[in-house]
Amino acid sequence: MSAVLDNRNSLLPGRFETLMGLYAENYHRLARLFAPQELAAGHYVSSVDDGLDVHLQVQEHHPYTIELELTYGFVDAHTGHRAPSAQLRMYTDAHVAEALHCHPGRHLWQVLGPFSPVHSVFQHRLRMNRFLTRWLEYLAEQGHSIGTLEPQPESCERGPE
């Protein structure tokens, strides 16, 4: 029995630490970039000279979490949704943020299947959160910030369905 436990533990520590590090890095990047913890629930748009408007939907504030969606203002011809799109959860007490999914309208189980192996789920979470880290870094380099965010009327909150 100890051989099974030893094998399981040998797979996770380095990668788990990497994932938790990405979560922390994403929290701090997101907090510096758009400060969603200071925004009321609603739809915001950031426009800079690159011509790609960024949409931030602060969906809900809970005592220790914030639910948000980050996307660009152009529509994917195949899905009819804004793309790329990331559904995010910020944990304000733990100072971590995770990308829950990066596919418009699709949850993790829809991408990987209902009974995916743990390794597949873990690898997918790593990919999504690495993507989020790079995307937040890119947005900051382009000049997007809390200063470029403009609140939008409620009628514009949802993208094309």
Buried (B, 14 or more C-beta within 10 A) or exposed (E): EEEEEEEEEEEEEEBEEEBBEBBBBBBEBBBEBBEBEEBEBBBBBBBBEEEBBBBBBBBEBEEEBBBBBBBBBEBBEEBEBBBBBBBBBBBBEEEBBBBBBBBBEBEBEEBBEEEBEEEEBBBBBBEBBBBBBEBBEEBBEBEBBBEBBEEBEEEEBEBEE
